[in-house]
Structure formats: structure tokens, C-alpha cells
């Protein structure tokens, strides 16, 4: 049964069985040998998975030209997003005007849980 798990590509389960056999008989040479084989198979599977994900991740970001992240001319869509100039606010409402326009008011000082109190 233990070897069946191993041959059914279940080396982790087989290893547990062989480790339990070793608890019963610490001198069980065959169980020790099978644990070594299981560890080798587990390592192989981990290496294959690692190579697969490495390959997948290395292809991310390639071929994005023409996608939603780039203009047709190849320039980054987000270029300059963090830039701010006061002339950009020209024609915009002040906070007070915006509050009045939407019928809202500023919350009273100390009315929220995040208020840290007076800082005089």
C-alpha cells in the first residue's frame, strides 16, 4: 500500500506511511530507503512547479504594446499622473462651493473615530 501511493504520484502520502512504519520499527531499512525516494520525488515536483511559475512570470508584461496601458504611440498611459500644478485647478469649485452645491456639510470636529483631539 505504501509503495502504491508512491507509484500513484503521491510521494507525500507515501512518505507519511513510511515515517509511521519507522516509528514502529526504527531499524526498518526499507522504509528509510523509500523515504529517501519520496523526498527525491517531492523535490522533483517542486522543481518542476518552480520552473513552470518562473516561466509564466517571466512572460508577464511582454507584448503589452497596444494594450490599455500604452497609447498607440507606445508612450505609457500613466506618465505624468502624479504631476500637479495649481493652474490645473483653474475653473474648479472650492471645497465650500462643492459642499453647498451638493447640500453637504463638513463633519463637526471630533465626530469621527479617527479624530485625535485638539492639537493646540
Residue pairs with C-beta under 8 A, 6 or more apart in sequence:
1 17
2 14
2 17
2 18
2 21
2 34
3 14
3 34
5 11
5 13
5 14
5 17
6 14
6 34
6 37
6 38
6 41
9 41
11 37
11 38
11 39
11 41
11 42
11 45
12 38
12 42
14 34
14 38
15 34
15 35
15 38
15 39
15 42
18 31
18 32
18 34
18 35
18 38
19 31
19 35
21 28
21 31
22 28
22 31
22 32
22 35
25 31
64 70
65 74
66 72
68 77
69 76
69 77
69 78
70 76
70 77
71 77
93 101
99 105
99 106
109 115
110 117
